[in-house]
Amino acid sequence: MAQHRDETNFQDLQLLNDNTLFVFALDLEVAGEFDHVNKVIVGVGKINVSYELTKAIYSNRPKLIVNLGSAGSNIFKRGEVVCCTKFLQRDMDVRGLGFQRYQIPFSDIPPVLNYGIKISNLPEGTCGTGDSFETNHLSSDYNVIDMEAYAVAYVAMKERIPFLCLKYISDGADGLAAEDWNVEVHRAAVAFKKILF
């Protein structure tokens, strides 16, 4: 399957209309700042995202999907917003059967999914998505850690819907990650609103 970075110009996007679907894992990440938009709260993890996002797409076919959420990083600073355009499943490992690390077995999708709109004045990240809260990040294959973005990017790509992913760095994906996340997650929505509106 061909994949590509979406060349849509961020300045040309019409974010405040019913054709844009905002995707959040938790209502904590909305924090009352995005109550005026078309949104879906999908829950935590790749399975919840895949199910809830697919339902939302088929009930109201969006022309743009925007994923906003918190993430960890030991490269980017806490409080920084990163635009992710590359995604991998950090917990997909079928090397024992001869596949590359992160590759979906028996699929023509490469290990790193390259799909998303870039915002030129934001740092660009590679997001490692997995069904675990990472507290000891050591890999250099990805520099942003979350639990949902790969699934959102994958569904958007399969449905051929332009996709924008912004992650607010809430923690260092280290031993203090849980404590930092609980403090920072409430600040994410305010940071996103300043960038988008």
FISESE-448591 format. One record per residue (C-alpha): z, x, y. Coordinates in steps of 0.5 Angstrom, whole numbers, plus 500, padded with zeros to 3 digits. Example, Ala and Ser with C-alpha at 12.3 -4.5 7.8 and 13.67 -1.06 7.14 Angstrom:
516 / 525 / 491
514 / 527 / 498
END
This chain:
500 / 500 / 500
498 / 503 / 507
504 / 504 / 512
504 / 506 / 519
508 / 506 / 525
507 / 500 / 529
503 / 502 / 536
505 / 496 / 539
507 / 498 / 546
515 / 496 / 548
513 / 495 / 555
508 / 489 / 553
513 / 486 / 548
516 / 479 / 550
523 / 479 / 547
526 / 473 / 550
522 / 467 / 546
522 / 463 / 540
517 / 468 / 537
522 / 474 / 537
527 / 474 / 531
533 / 478 / 532
536 / 480 / 526
544 / 482 / 525
548 / 484 / 519
555 / 481 / 522
556 / 476 / 528
561 / 482 / 530
555 / 486 / 532
552 / 480 / 537
559 / 479 / 540
557 / 473 / 544
551 / 478 / 548
545 / 475 / 544
547 / 468 / 543
541 / 466 / 548
536 / 468 / 543
533 / 466 / 536
537 / 470 / 531
539 / 471 / 524
546 / 473 / 521
544 / 476 / 515
550 / 479 / 512
552 / 486 / 509
547 / 490 / 504
540 / 490 / 502
540 / 484 / 498
543 / 479 / 503
538 / 482 / 508
532 / 481 / 504
534 / 474 / 502
536 / 471 / 509
531 / 475 / 513
525 / 472 / 508
528 / 465 / 509
528 / 466 / 516
521 / 468 / 516
518 / 462 / 512
522 / 457 / 516
520 / 460 / 523
514 / 465 / 523
516 / 470 / 528
511 / 475 / 531
516 / 480 / 532
523 / 482 / 528
528 / 486 / 532
534 / 489 / 528
540 / 491 / 532
546 / 494 / 529
551 / 499 / 528
550 / 506 / 524
553 / 512 / 523
551 / 519 / 524
553 / 526 / 524
547 / 528 / 529
547 / 523 / 534
553 / 522 / 539
558 / 516 / 538
555 / 510 / 543
548 / 513 / 543
543 / 508 / 541
537 / 511 / 537
530 / 508 / 535
529 / 508 / 528
522 / 508 / 525
523 / 512 / 519
527 / 509 / 513
529 / 511 / 506
534 / 508 / 501
539 / 513 / 500
542 / 510 / 494
535 / 510 / 490
535 / 515 / 485
530 / 515 / 479
529 / 522 / 479
531 / 522 / 471
524 / 518 / 470
520 / 523 / 474
520 / 519 / 481
522 / 523 / 487
528 / 522 / 490
528 / 515 / 494
522 / 513 / 491
522 / 505 / 489
519 / 506 / 481
512 / 504 / 480
511 / 502 / 487
506 / 506 / 491
510 / 506 / 497
512 / 513 / 499
520 / 515 / 499
520 / 515 / 507
518 / 508 / 509
514 / 509 / 516
514 / 503 / 520
517 / 501 / 527
516 / 500 / 534
518 / 507 / 538
521 / 506 / 545
519 / 512 / 549
526 / 514 / 552
530 / 513 / 546
532 / 518 / 541
528 / 517 / 534
531 / 517 / 528
530 / 516 / 520
535 / 511 / 517
538 / 512 / 511
540 / 505 / 508
544 / 504 / 502
550 / 499 / 499
555 / 504 / 501
559 / 506 / 507
558 / 513 / 508
564 / 517 / 510
562 / 524 / 507
554 / 525 / 510
551 / 531 / 508
544 / 530 / 507
539 / 533 / 512
533 / 527 / 509
536 / 522 / 514
540 / 522 / 521
542 / 515 / 521
546 / 511 / 516
547 / 504 / 515
547 / 498 / 510
541 / 494 / 512
535 / 497 / 516
531 / 499 / 510
530 / 492 / 507
529 / 489 / 514
523 / 494 / 515
520 / 493 / 508
520 / 485 / 509
517 / 486 / 516
512 / 491 / 513
510 / 486 / 507
509 / 480 / 512
505 / 484 / 517
510 / 483 / 523
511 / 488 / 528
518 / 491 / 528
523 / 494 / 532
530 / 497 / 530
535 / 500 / 534
542 / 503 / 532
548 / 504 / 536
552 / 510 / 533
559 / 507 / 532
561 / 513 / 527
560 / 520 / 525
559 / 518 / 517
565 / 522 / 516
573 / 521 / 514
574 / 517 / 521
568 / 513 / 520
572 / 506 / 518
577 / 507 / 524
571 / 509 / 529
567 / 503 / 527
572 / 498 / 528
573 / 500 / 535
565 / 502 / 537
562 / 496 / 533
564 / 491 / 539
561 / 495 / 544
554 / 495 / 541
551 / 489 / 543
553 / 491 / 551
549 / 497 / 550
543 / 493 / 546
543 / 488 / 552
542 / 494 / 557
536 / 497 / 554
532 / 490 / 552
533 / 486 / 558
END
